[in-house]
């Protein structure tokens, strides 16, 4: 019997593309990547969704929105990890 085919998540695919534990970014690119973050407006939306989720009050559309925020947050974490490692290596 063959094993069921597993499909990677967006985060797994992006991790393979970005290779966060590789340090090959130029300093200026790494510094720029570290500036990427949620806007104050988006952070407020994310916080509201988290609070509603903790209370068990999320509607289906809100749950989908929360999932999108979480995925984007994880993607930002991957980018930041690569940038931080690149800066650390370049500083010797």
VOVO-53329 format. One line per 3 residues: for each residue x, y, z of N, C-alpha, C. Coordinates in nm, 3 decimals, m for minus. Example, Ala and Ser with C-alpha at 12.3 -4.5 7.8 and 13.67 -1.06 7.14 Angstrom:
REM VOVO-53329
1.319:m0.569:0.780:1.230:m0.450:0.780:1.320:m0.330:0.780  1.285:m0.225:0.708:1.367:m0.106:0.714:1.290:0.003:0.787
END
This chain:
REM VOVO-53329
0.084:m0.118:0.000:0.000:0.000:0.000:0.088:0.124:0.000  0.048:0.222:m0.075:0.126:0.346:m0.080:0.076:0.443:0.026  0.170:0.518:0.080:0.135:0.617:0.183:0.056:0.731:0.119
m0.030:0.790:0.196:m0.107:0.904:0.147:m0.011:1.018:0.114  m0.038:1.084:0.003:0.044:1.197:m0.039:0.018:1.315:0.053  0.125:1.370:0.110:0.110:1.484:0.199:0.141:1.612:0.122
0.058:1.711:0.142:0.076:1.839:0.075:0.129:1.940:0.176  0.234:2.013:0.138:0.292:2.110:0.232:0.201:2.232:0.251  0.215:2.293:0.367:0.142:2.418:0.393:0.213:2.533:0.322
0.148:2.649:0.316:0.212:2.766:0.258:0.341:2.798:0.331  0.339:2.783:0.463:0.457:2.814:0.544:0.572:2.719:0.512  0.543:2.590:0.495:0.648:2.495:0.460:0.708:2.526:0.323
0.624:2.562:0.230:0.672:2.597:0.096:0.759:2.721:0.104  0.712:2.824:0.173:0.787:2.948:0.185:0.919:2.926:0.260  0.916:2.841:0.360:1.039:2.812:0.433:1.143:2.749:0.341
1.100:2.662:0.252:1.193:2.603:0.155:1.247:2.708:0.058  1.166:2.806:0.026:1.209:2.913:m0.066:1.304:3.009:0.004  1.270:3.050:0.124:1.347:3.151:0.197:1.473:3.093:0.259
1.469:2.970:0.305:1.579:2.906:0.377:1.624:2.999:0.490  1.543:3.011:0.596:1.571:3.108:0.701:1.703:3.088:0.774  1.758:2.967:0.772:1.885:2.946:0.842:2.006:2.968:0.753
1.984:3.022:0.635:2.092:3.060:0.544:2.118:3.209:0.560  2.243:3.251:0.547:2.277:3.391:0.577:2.330:3.465:0.455  2.261:3.457:0.346:2.314:3.512:0.222:2.256:3.648:0.181
2.185:3.714:0.267:2.126:3.844:0.232:2.226:3.957:0.247  2.225:4.053:0.153:2.306:4.173:0.172:2.253:4.251:0.294  2.342:4.323:0.362:2.305:4.396:0.485:2.184:4.486:0.466
2.183:4.564:0.358:2.071:4.658:0.339:1.939:4.585:0.318  1.943:4.474:0.249:1.822:4.394:0.229:1.774:4.337:0.362  1.867:4.287:0.442:1.832:4.231:0.572:1.770:4.339:0.661
1.830:4.457:0.662:1.776:4.566:0.744:1.635:4.603:0.697  1.615:4.604:0.566:1.483:4.639:0.513:1.380:4.534:0.553  1.415:4.405:0.544:1.322:4.300:0.581:1.277:4.314:0.727
1.368:4.359:0.812:1.333:4.375:0.953:1.235:4.489:0.977  1.215:4.575:0.880:1.117:4.683:0.894:0.975:4.637:0.862  0.961:4.521:0.799:0.828:4.471:0.763:0.753:4.427:0.887
0.633:4.480:0.904:0.550:4.443:1.019:0.406:4.482:0.990  0.317:4.435:1.074:0.177:4.473:1.061:0.163:4.622:1.092  0.075:4.688:1.020:0.045:4.827:1.053:m0.031:4.831:1.185
m0.040:4.947:1.245:m0.114:4.961:1.371:m0.259:4.917:1.352  m0.317:4.952:1.238:m0.456:4.914:1.209:m0.470:4.762:1.200  m0.378:4.698:1.130:m0.385:4.552:1.116:m0.356:4.483:1.250
m0.262:4.537:1.326:m0.232:4.481:1.458:m0.354:4.489:1.549  m0.427:4.598:1.542:m0.549:4.612:1.622:m0.654:4.510:1.580  m0.667:4.488:1.448:m0.763:4.386:1.400:m0.722:4.247:1.449
m0.594:4.218:1.437:m0.541:4.089:1.480:m0.569:4.068:1.629  m0.541:4.168:1.710:m0.563:4.159:1.854:m0.710:4.137:1.886  m0.798:4.208:1.816:m0.942:4.192:1.838:m0.985:4.049:1.805
m0.935:3.996:1.692:m0.970:3.860:1.654:m0.918:3.759:1.756  m0.796:3.780:1.805:m0.741:3.691:1.908:m0.827:3.693:2.034  m0.868:3.812:2.075:m0.951:3.824:2.196:m1.086:3.755:2.177
m1.147:3.777:2.060:m1.276:3.711:2.033:m1.258:3.559:2.028  m1.146:3.515:1.970:m1.118:3.373:1.964:m1.101:3.312:2.102  m1.034:3.384:2.190:m1.015:3.336:2.328:m1.147:3.322:2.402
m1.242:3.404:2.363:m1.375:3.397:2.426:m1.468:3.300:2.353  m1.421:3.243:2.242:m1.503:3.150:2.164:m1.613:3.219:2.087  m1.591:3.344:2.046:m1.695:3.424:1.981:m1.669:3.449:1.832
m1.575:3.378:1.772:m1.543:3.405:1.631:m1.647:3.346:1.537  m1.686:3.426:1.439:m1.770:3.378:1.330:m1.678:3.310:1.228  m1.733:3.228:1.139:m1.648:3.159:1.041:m1.558:3.252:0.960
m1.608:3.364:0.915:m1.527:3.458:0.837:m1.415:3.517:0.922  m1.443:3.539:1.050:m1.341:3.593:1.139:m1.232:3.488:1.167  m1.273:3.364:1.177:m1.176:3.256:1.197:m1.082:3.247:1.076
m1.137:3.260:0.957:m1.054:3.261:0.836:m0.958:3.380:0.837  m1.008:3.496:0.876:m0.922:3.615:0.883:m0.811:3.595:0.985  m0.842:3.536:1.100:m0.741:3.510:1.202:m0.635:3.414:1.148
m0.678:3.313:1.075:m0.583:3.220:1.014:m0.490:3.292:0.917  m0.544:3.385:0.840:m0.459:3.461:0.746:m0.357:3.545:0.823  m0.401:3.610:0.929:m0.307:3.689:1.010:m0.196:3.599:1.066
m0.234:3.482:1.115:m0.135:3.391:1.172:m0.034:3.346:1.065  m0.084:3.312:0.946:0.006:3.268:0.839:0.102:3.380:0.798  0.049:3.501:0.783:0.135:3.613:0.746:0.235:3.640:0.858
0.193:3.631:0.982:0.284:3.649:1.095:0.397:3.547:1.093  0.364:3.422:1.064:0.467:3.319:1.057:0.563:3.345:0.940  0.508:3.393:0.829:0.593:3.427:0.714:0.688:3.542:0.749
0.635:3.641:0.818:0.721:3.751:0.863:0.830:3.701:0.956  0.795:3.607:1.043:0.895:3.550:1.134:1.007:3.481:1.056  0.972:3.409:0.950:1.074:3.344:0.868:1.166:3.448:0.804
1.105:3.552:0.747:1.185:3.658:0.684:1.276:3.727:0.785  1.221:3.755:0.902:1.301:3.821:1.007:1.415:3.732:1.054  1.389:3.601:1.065:1.495:3.509:1.108:1.610:3.509:1.009
1.577:3.507:0.880:1.681:3.509:0.778:1.758:3.641:0.784  1.687:3.751:0.798:1.751:3.883:0.803:1.841:3.895:0.926  1.793:3.851:1.041:1.872:3.861:1.164:1.999:3.776:1.155
1.987:3.656:1.099:2.105:3.571:1.083:2.204:3.633:0.986  2.153:3.689:0.877:2.241:3.754:0.779:2.317:3.870:0.842  2.250:3.951:0.922:2.315:4.062:0.989:2.417:4.013:1.091
2.382:3.911:1.166:2.473:3.858:1.267:2.601:3.805:1.202  2.587:3.732:1.092:2.703:3.676:1.022:2.787:3.787:0.960  2.721:3.888:0.902:2.795:3.995:0.836:2.873:4.082:0.936
2.825:4.087:1.062:2.894:4.165:1.164:3.013:4.089:1.223  3.017:3.958:1.190:3.129:3.875:1.230:3.135:3.854:1.373
END
